[in-house]
Amino acid sequence: MTTLLSEPTFVSGIRSVPSRRRPLAGFAHLFWFMVRRDRLRAPVWMASIIGLIAASTASVVNMFETPAELQEYATLARADAAVKAFAGPGYGLDDPTLGAVVMNEILVYTLIVVALMCVFLLIRHTRAEEETDRAELVRAAGVGRLATMAAACVWVGIINVVVATGLTLSLLAFGLPVTGTLAYGSVTCAIGMVFIGVAAAAAQIASSARAATAASGATLGVFFVMRAVGDLGTGWVTWLSPLGWAQSVRAFADERWWVLVPLVLGAAAFTAVAVALSTRRDLGAGFFKQRPGPADGSDHLATPLAMAFRLQRTSLIAWTIGLAMLGFFFGIVADQAEAMLENEAIADFFARAGAGTPTEMFLATTVLMVALTASGYTVSTVLRLRTDEMAVRAEPVLAMPVGRATWLMSYLTVSAVGTIVVMVVTGLAIGIGSAAQLGDGGQILAVLAAALAMVPALLVLAALTVALIGIRPKWAPLAWAGVVISAVSGLLAETLSLPQSIRNMSPFEHVPAMPAASFELVPIALLVLVAIGLTFGGLAAITRRDIG
Amino acid sequence: MSTAISLRNVVKTFGPTRALDGLDLEIATGEVHGYLGPNGSGKSVTIRTLLGLLRHDSGEVRLLGGDPWRDAVALHNRLAYVPGDVSLWPNLSGGEIIDYFARLRGDVDKARRDELIERFELDPRKKAGTYSKGNRQKVALVVALSSNAELLLLDEPTAGLDPLMETVFQEYILALAKQGRTVMLSSHILAEVEKLCDRVTIIRHGRTVQTGTLDDLRTTTRTAVTVSTDRKVEGFETTSGVHAVRTQGGSLRFEVDNDALGEAMSRLAGFGIRALVSQPPTLEALFLREYGDDLDEVDQTR
């Protein structure tokens, strides 16, 4: 008889140190495995955030060259409630330095993107893993109860430190004072740590990765609103929000370093909550039990299209509300445009909008920004096709009497209809916001038309995604390149002096900047044709390839 | 008798891998056909080709008289499929998913659906994300078994079911077979195959190695024999068709190909047979033989 197994070496009994007391067993293995999984993702996050913020800083630095210009900005920003709501109370603007102005422009923005990065990465390595069966295999090995979360916190923490360091160095490169820059880097890093804690806690409480991400995002939103309310007058509310603490460190405005203490304590508190919850919770379960669903399916749920709508309902509602709120705020500020555009550099920024009144140019740029954000919805919705195919959920559907074209068109239709809904509601919100402030109801329809004119450009991105999925689902995430090119050429073209050939790659470049410019049929019709062409390309390709 | 499924010399490659390498398969209308083979032998690829999800490189594939790639949608009206690994939308309830699939086919039999849900002891109100593997499998089974499809393609449909549910499954398949429906059953559970299947096909490395009824297959394999003789048997190893000869406690044990049984017996008769026990090949032995890469290796491990 051959020996089937070599002689085993048993670990004697239940080891003297039970796993309860070795909660971090396996930490190093898990950590290096996360590094390995993120070998592409982490550098992309780092480079995108540092690049984006550096480009924004560059545009601010270029805009304000003389003390007079800084003073002009400061006067405006301090008088404007909407600017305060978005950017903060404007520390240091009573005697404006370039650093203080840069902070007013980029600090909140930086904190939000860094917080989101930390949330996405942390959930990816914790809660999202639990939804696959992988986490179970890992936990069944000699891995302690806290090891996965600890490894994820440390890894995302390192990424966060690298990003904060990169941002600090880039501000130094623009010649900003060292002390203020260090304060900026420290608060950015601290907010990253706070949101690592928030996400780790949400990962324990929520019943799915999506819910955990949503809960963390909502926490960020609540913190943002709290500090906005505080900055608008009810000062004490600011102190309930870590974002408020971060601003209260007053980078470039006579720094108050001690405020870093509550930030660090906050990060520690959230992490402690996560640790406490995680030792009490079942793997894969949340603190909130899932409610039972209906025993029968609705009569309407009879086609892939109906299913796609059912699955994307919540996402569409969330995007619509979020963008409408953003649009409404921008609408309210529109009346300030006149004064802002007295600054030549700011006027340059809005120049692409053409030859309208300052308010019209501001509204046109707002519509563009909203449309660029909405492209996230448009593309991610179509990409659900890829998720379904990768998770082998598409296969049983296609084994039914359902054509591949029907399947492909289901999510494309949801994306297209959803995009129209988002743009109509957001267009109305911007219009109503500006009309309320300007007392001019005529703007509402003009802004709505401008928002609708963006739809064909968004459809081009949706159709591009469909074409990629049709050809090869692996390539589908390349659709995000279309979004990035559009965003960069739409917002940073002047700053980066991009050549026209690159700007032309963005479908939004071809949309007339209404309401500042007038409607033009030809480019819109061409965009629609491109979208139709790409869709047909995708439909033709999908019937030629293997599924799965 | 008409043919429900026929594959002739079918080749399907994924890059350098030849998943199907000249596969032949014939399933008659109305039969329950066992489709067996080791892991990675190409069973799922065959079924997914039959569903028109994969396009074969060469050879001929016919399903219910049509071309599964070209006529996919029309053919899918007439068949039901149960995958081996069922993946569902985690935030929908089991009942919602079952009804969605039934409506996609436009083939809703509420009474039958409710009966199946009850027999399989599935809670249709639970969100699919909380289902175990067995329960996800039940969702797919309820969809397939409540349909009026004339052909069922089942890819390891009972992986994850407990023995009680396995019995329920078998009961329904036998009932479907009685109605004259065709079933292609890929499975590793030999008792299930033995109980349900009229004929079986065994594939390996994307090629058919055996096909026929289980009785047919048994005759192509070996019988194990233990024999005691008056005189010591000598030179028996050289008899053609005789394998694994060894002496144990004064008796001789060996295995013999069924078609060489007569020859072996007449050789032994010369030594004076006192006692003889012969064991027909078990199904396990049959599969081990067909699945294994090397026959001698199989002999050794037994």
Interface residues (C-beta under 8 A of the other chain):
Chain A: M1 T2 E131 S208 Q290 P292 G293 P294 A295 D296 G297 S298 D299 L301 A302 T303 P304 M307 R310 L311 A391 V392 R393 E395 P396 V397 L398 A399 M400 P401 V402 G403 R404 R544 R545 D546 I547 G548
Chain B: R48 L51 L53 L54 R55 A72 V73 A74 H76 N77 L79 Y81 P83 D85 V86 S87 L88 W89 P90 N91 L92 S93 G95 E96 I97 I98 D99 Y100 F101 R103 L104 R105 G106 D123 P124 R125 K126 K127 G129 T130 A140 L153 Q300 T301
